[in-house]
Amino acid sequence: MLPSCVRSVGKKAINNKNAAALVSKFNQGFATEASFETKPYRLHKLEQGPSTNVSVNRDDALKIFHQLQTIRRLETSAGNLYKEKIVKGFCHLYSGQEAVAVGIKAALRPYDTVITAYRDHGWCYLFGVSVEGVLTELTGRRTGCARGKGGSMHMYTDGFYGGNGIVGAQVPLGVGLAFAAKYKGTDGVSVALYGDGASNQGQVFEVYNIAKLWNIPCIFVAENNGYGMGTSAERSSASTEYYTRGDYIPGIWVDGMDVLAVREAFRFAIEYCKSGKGPLVIEAATYRYSGHSMSDPGTSYRTRDEIQEVRQTRDPITSFKEKIISTNLVTPEELKKMESEIRSVVDEATKKAKTEPEIGLDELSADVYVNNAEGDIRNISPFSPLKHKKIGPAVNAK
């Protein structure tokens, strides 16, 4: 039976909180649209915030579920590749936080930009890089989105300016991207994401100031997953209300485990910023299931019971799945088939991540410049310069 907000009789919906307008049409037994109530947003220096009544149509529901599930499966594979010692160096997983990225991306226009920290594999996928392009980049293969030369901290594509390895350093860059949009006279916005652990960085507060001073259209996003490395937010921050930390900049708290709440918050934020009112600070309350990185077991500063409770009560994929099935937008069989297809795509990409060759040594000095005006590339010795080559994007960059 459908919940009261979208209950229907035959092909006519009962009017309850505008549900009639949302579930008045059916296609082969499916509701074409459904509405839900989100947790209340918390506001700072705002008289009005996003609507707590959110809706999603069938096509978007399927797309959102596909993105959420793909990122989860992709990250599981990345973690396994690290455990097999095929991913070298660092590896920071996004499992548990998928609703933040998917919700934000659903609200962005094609010319808006995003920059984040190193928990960025899912973001790279959302901006158009294939699953294979992400996983082969992690394993240093030639078909990676940066031809295997960057790894997780150097994944870029159109509109996505990568995952920065220096804690908090991406935030000033995000303000720079927003300033560029303002300078060009577009209504584009920039989204600069950082964690609760980076929220106390001095450079964050410096660019709060310049962004508000010039009303730069930057949306600052504090992804509060509860822990900065192994330190809880309560132990690291005198104020854990990160949406108020902009002081003179308005802020919004949103449930970062609810993909539709995130999407609605960012639709509001984009309209706010593009109107010339300047920046916003948004705190997305979320949770990471893994440790800070793959080298962190994640259980020395929190209990396994805590992690399990979040998985059972707040998981962003499970909760969204229940919503769209219970409102007759999709069937369990459809989602099961989709999950199987996603598994096959990720499994095939994982095989490629293990078997594709690496680039040759001659490519180490390739693509240093878009337009090389310098001639040779300096080497460790001034008497043995390297030749610059232009190769271009990898096969799976887009």
matplotlib code that plots the C-alpha trace (Angstrom):
import matplotlib.pyplot as plt

x = [0.0, 1.2, 1.9, -0.7, 1.2, 0.8, -2.2, -4.2, -7.5, -7.4, -5.8, -6.9, -4.9, -6.4, -5.4, -3.2, -0.3, -0.6, -0.2, -2.9, -0.8, 2.1, 0.5, -2.3, -0.8, 0.3, 2.3, 2.0, 1.1, 3.8, 3.3, 5.0, 5.9, 5.8, 6.4, 8.1, 8.7, 12.4, 13.8, 13.5, 16.4, 18.2, 18.8, 21.4, 20.7, 17.9, 14.3, 13.3, 14.9, 14.4, 11.0, 10.7, 8.2, 10.3, 9.2, 10.9, 9.6, 10.1, 12.9, 14.9, 14.3, 15.9, 18.8, 19.4, 19.3, 21.7, 24.2, 24.0, 24.4, 27.2, 29.3, 28.8, 29.8, 32.7, 34.0, 33.7, 35.8, 38.4, 38.7, 39.2, 41.9, 43.7, 43.6, 45.0, 47.9, 47.0, 46.1, 49.2, 49.5, 46.4, 42.7, 39.8, 36.4, 33.0, 30.8, 27.9, 28.2, 26.9, 23.7, 25.7, 27.4, 24.4, 22.0, 24.3, 25.0, 21.2, 20.8, 23.8, 23.6, 26.1, 28.3, 28.5, 31.7, 32.8, 36.0, 36.5, 39.0, 40.5, 37.3, 36.4, 36.0, 32.2, 32.4, 34.6, 32.1, 29.2, 30.9, 31.2, 34.3, 33.5, 33.8, 36.7, 38.3, 38.1, 39.3, 42.2, 43.4, 43.5, 45.7, 47.9, 46.9, 47.0, 43.2, 42.7, 41.2, 44.7, 46.4, 47.3, 49.6, 47.5, 45.5, 42.6, 44.1, 44.4, 41.1, 39.7, 37.2, 35.1, 33.5, 35.1, 38.4, 39.6, 40.2, 42.8, 45.3, 46.1, 43.5, 41.2, 43.3, 40.5, 38.2, 40.1, 40.3, 36.6, 36.1, 38.4, 36.2, 33.2, 34.9, 35.7, 32.0, 31.2, 34.0, 32.7, 29.2, 27.5, 25.1, 27.3, 28.1, 31.0, 30.6, 33.6, 33.4, 35.5, 35.1, 34.4, 38.1, 39.1, 36.5, 38.9, 41.5, 42.4, 42.3, 38.6, 37.8, 39.9, 37.9, 34.6, 35.6, 36.5, 33.5, 31.1, 32.9, 32.5, 29.3, 31.0, 28.6, 30.4, 28.5, 30.7, 29.8, 31.0, 30.5, 30.2, 30.7, 31.4, 35.2, 38.2, 40.6, 40.2, 39.0, 35.3, 33.8, 32.9, 36.6, 38.0, 35.4, 34.3, 31.2, 29.8, 27.1, 29.1, 26.4, 26.7, 30.5, 30.4, 29.2, 28.1, 27.4, 23.9, 23.9, 21.7, 21.9, 20.7, 20.3, 23.2, 21.8, 18.7, 19.5, 16.2, 16.8, 20.3, 19.0, 16.3, 18.8, 21.1, 18.3, 17.6, 21.3, 21.9, 18.9, 20.2, 23.7, 22.9, 20.6, 23.7, 23.3, 26.7, 27.9, 26.2, 27.5, 25.8, 26.4, 25.6, 25.2, 26.5, 28.6, 31.4, 31.4, 35.1, 38.0, 39.5, 41.6, 42.2, 45.0, 42.6, 40.4, 38.0, 37.1, 39.6, 37.7, 34.2, 32.4, 31.3, 27.8, 27.7, 28.6, 26.0, 23.3, 23.8, 23.8, 20.5, 18.7, 20.2, 21.8, 21.2, 20.7, 18.4, 16.2, 15.9, 15.1, 12.4, 10.8, 10.7, 9.4, 6.7, 5.4, 5.1, 7.6, 9.6, 9.4, 11.9, 12.5, 13.6, 16.1, 17.4, 18.0, 19.7, 21.9, 23.0, 23.9, 25.9, 27.7, 28.7, 30.0, 32.1, 33.4, 34.5, 36.1, 37.9, 39.4, 40.7, 42.1, 44.2, 45.3, 45.6, 49.2, 50.8, 52.1, 55.6, 58.4, 58.4, 55.0, 56.3, 56.9, 53.8, 50.9, 52.6, 51.3, 48.2, 50.3, 54.0, 55.8, 58.8, 60.4, 62.1, 61.0, 63.5, 64.9, 66.8, 69.9, 69.9, 72.0, 69.5, 66.1, 63.0, 61.1, 57.5, 54.8, 51.1, 49.0, 45.6, 42.9, 42.8, 40.3, 38.0, 38.3, 34.8]
y = [0.0, 3.5, 5.9, 8.5, 11.3, 9.5, 7.2, 6.6, 5.1, 3.6, 6.3, 9.2, 10.3, 11.6, 15.2, 15.1, 17.7, 18.2, 14.4, 14.5, 16.6, 14.3, 10.9, 11.6, 9.8, 6.2, 4.5, 0.8, 0.6, 3.0, 6.3, 9.0, 11.2, 11.0, 13.5, 13.1, 15.1, 15.8, 16.5, 20.2, 22.3, 24.4, 28.0, 30.6, 34.2, 33.1, 33.9, 31.2, 28.0, 25.1, 23.3, 20.3, 18.8, 17.3, 15.3, 13.0, 11.5, 8.0, 8.7, 10.7, 8.1, 5.4, 7.7, 8.6, 5.0, 4.0, 6.6, 5.8, 2.1, 2.5, 4.7, 2.2, -0.7, 1.3, 2.1, -1.5, -2.5, 0.2, -1.0, -4.6, -3.5, -1.7, -4.8, -6.8, -4.2, -3.3, 0.3, 1.9, 4.9, 6.4, 5.4, 7.3, 5.8, 7.6, 4.7, 6.1, 9.6, 9.0, 11.0, 14.2, 13.9, 12.6, 15.1, 18.0, 16.9, 16.5, 20.2, 21.6, 23.1, 22.0, 25.1, 24.9, 23.6, 21.4, 20.9, 18.6, 16.8, 13.3, 11.3, 12.0, 8.8, 9.0, 12.7, 11.9, 9.2, 11.7, 14.2, 11.7, 9.5, 5.9, 3.3, 1.9, 5.3, 5.7, 2.3, 2.1, 5.5, 4.2, 1.3, 3.4, 2.1, 3.9, 3.9, 5.9, 9.3, 10.8, 8.0, 6.5, 9.3, 10.9, 8.4, 9.5, 12.9, 13.9, 13.0, 15.8, 16.2, 19.0, 20.9, 18.8, 20.3, 17.3, 16.0, 18.1, 16.3, 19.2, 19.5, 22.5, 23.8, 23.2, 25.7, 28.9, 27.3, 26.8, 30.5, 31.2, 29.2, 31.0, 34.4, 33.3, 32.7, 36.1, 37.8, 36.3, 37.5, 34.1, 32.9, 29.8, 28.8, 26.8, 24.1, 23.8, 20.7, 20.0, 17.9, 18.7, 18.0, 20.7, 23.2, 24.8, 25.6, 29.3, 29.5, 28.5, 31.6, 33.8, 32.9, 33.2, 36.8, 37.6, 35.6, 37.6, 40.9, 40.5, 38.4, 35.6, 32.8, 30.0, 27.3, 26.1, 22.5, 21.1, 17.3, 16.5, 12.7, 12.9, 12.3, 14.2, 11.3, 9.6, 12.7, 13.2, 16.5, 17.2, 16.9, 19.0, 21.8, 24.3, 24.7, 21.7, 23.8, 24.1, 25.8, 28.8, 28.9, 31.5, 34.0, 36.8, 34.2, 32.6, 28.8, 25.7, 22.3, 19.4, 15.7, 14.5, 10.9, 12.0, 12.5, 14.3, 16.7, 17.5, 18.1, 20.5, 22.3, 22.9, 24.0, 26.6, 27.5, 27.9, 30.2, 32.2, 32.6, 33.3, 36.2, 38.1, 37.6, 35.9, 32.8, 30.2, 27.7, 24.3, 21.5, 18.1, 15.7, 12.4, 9.4, 7.3, 3.6, 3.0, 4.5, 7.9, 6.0, 2.4, 2.3, 3.3, 0.4, 3.0, 1.1, 2.4, 5.7, 4.4, 1.1, -1.4, -1.1, 2.6, 1.9, -0.9, 1.3, 3.9, 1.2, -0.1, 3.2, 5.9, 4.3, 6.6, 3.9, 1.6, 4.5, 5.9, 2.4, 2.0, 5.3, 4.8, 1.2, 2.1, 4.9, 2.7, 4.6, 1.4, -2.3, -4.4, -6.5, -3.4, -2.4, -5.9, -6.0, -2.6, -3.8, -6.8, -4.7, -2.3, -5.3, -6.6, -3.2, -2.7, -6.3, -5.8, -2.5, -4.2, -6.8, -4.0, -2.2, -5.3, -6.1, -2.9, -1.9, 1.2, 4.1, 4.1, 6.1, 8.4, 9.7, 11.1, 14.5, 14.4, 16.8, 19.1, 22.0, 22.5, 24.8, 24.2, 27.5, 26.4, 23.9, 21.1, 20.1, 20.6, 17.3, 16.6, 17.8, 20.9, 19.0, 16.2, 17.9, 15.9, 16.2, 17.4, 15.4, 16.1, 13.0, 14.2, 12.6, 8.9, 6.7, 6.6, 10.2, 10.8]
z = [0.0, -0.8, 2.1, 2.8, 1.0, -2.3, -1.8, -5.0, -6.0, -9.4, -11.6, -9.4, -6.5, -3.3, -2.7, 0.4, 0.5, -3.3, -3.8, -6.4, -8.7, -8.2, -8.6, -11.1, -14.0, -14.4, -17.0, -17.2, -13.5, -12.4, -10.6, -12.7, -9.7, -5.9, -3.0, 0.3, 3.4, 4.4, 7.8, 8.6, 7.3, 9.9, 8.7, 9.6, 8.6, 6.2, 6.6, 4.1, 3.1, 0.8, 0.7, 2.9, 0.4, -2.3, -5.4, -7.8, -11.1, -12.2, -14.7, -12.1, -9.5, -11.7, -12.6, -9.0, -7.8, -10.6, -9.6, -5.9, -6.5, -9.0, -6.7, -3.8, -6.0, -7.5, -4.0, -2.9, -5.8, -5.1, -1.6, -2.7, -5.2, -2.4, -0.2, -3.1, -3.2, -6.8, -5.8, -4.6, -2.2, -0.8, -1.2, 0.5, 0.0, -0.2, 0.9, 3.0, 1.6, -1.9, -1.4, -1.0, -4.4, -6.3, -4.8, -5.6, -9.1, -9.8, -9.0, -11.0, -14.5, -17.2, -16.6, -12.8, -11.3, -8.4, -6.5, -3.5, -1.4, -2.1, -1.4, -5.1, -7.1, -7.2, -8.2, -11.1, -12.3, -11.9, -14.1, -17.0, -16.5, -16.9, -14.1, -16.0, -16.3, -12.5, -11.5, -14.0, -12.8, -9.3, -10.4, -12.6, -16.0, -19.3, -19.7, -16.5, -16.7, -16.2, -18.0, -14.6, -13.7, -11.0, -8.9, -6.7, -5.8, -9.5, -11.2, -13.4, -16.1, -17.6, -14.8, -12.1, -10.8, -8.9, -5.4, -3.6, -1.4, 0.8, 3.6, 3.0, 0.0, -2.4, -0.8, -2.0, -5.4, -5.4, -4.6, -7.6, -9.8, -8.6, -9.1, -12.7, -13.3, -11.9, -13.8, -17.1, -16.3, -16.3, -13.6, -12.9, -9.4, -7.9, -5.2, -2.9, -0.6, 2.5, 5.6, 9.2, 9.8, 7.4, 8.6, 11.1, 8.5, 8.5, 4.7, 4.8, 6.9, 4.7, 1.6, 3.5, 3.9, 0.3, -1.0, 1.0, 0.5, -3.3, -3.2, -5.1, -6.1, -4.2, -2.3, 0.6, 1.6, 4.9, 4.5, 8.2, 8.4, 12.1, 12.1, 10.8, 10.4, 13.8, 15.7, 16.3, 15.4, 19.1, 20.0, 17.2, 16.9, 19.6, 17.4, 15.5, 13.8, 10.6, 8.7, 11.0, 10.8, 7.9, 10.5, 8.2, 5.4, 5.5, 6.0, 5.7, 7.5, 5.4, 6.0, 3.8, 3.9, 2.0, -1.6, -2.4, 0.5, -0.7, -4.3, -3.0, -0.8, -3.8, -6.1, -3.5, -3.1, -6.8, -7.2, -4.2, -5.5, -9.1, -8.0, -6.9, -3.1, -2.9, -1.1, 1.1, 3.6, 3.6, 6.1, 4.9, 7.8, 6.5, 7.6, 6.2, 6.6, 6.0, 7.9, 6.9, 4.4, 3.6, 6.1, 8.9, 10.2, 11.4, 14.6, 17.1, 17.7, 17.1, 17.6, 15.1, 16.6, 15.7, 12.1, 11.9, 13.4, 10.7, 8.0, 9.3, 10.0, 7.8, 4.7, 1.8, -0.8, 1.3, 2.4, -1.2, -2.5, 0.0, -0.9, -4.6, -4.3, -1.7, -3.8, -6.9, -8.9, -9.6, -8.8, -6.8, -9.9, -11.9, -9.3, -8.9, -12.7, -12.5, -9.6, -11.6, -14.6, -12.4, -10.9, -14.3, -15.4, -12.3, -12.4, -16.0, -15.2, -12.2, -14.6, -16.8, -13.7, -13.1, -16.6, -18.7, -19.2, -17.7, -19.8, -21.0, -19.5, -22.5, -21.3, -18.0, -19.5, -21.7, -21.4, -18.9, -20.9, -23.1, -25.3, -24.7, -24.9, -23.0, -25.4, -23.4, -19.9, -17.1, -15.7, -12.5, -14.5, -16.7, -19.2, -19.9, -20.5, -21.3, -24.5, -24.1, -25.8, -26.3, -26.1, -24.9, -22.8, -22.0, -23.7, -20.7, -19.7, -20.9]

ax = plt.figure().add_subplot(projection="3d")
ax.plot(x, y, z, "-o")
ax.set_aspect("equal")
plt.show()
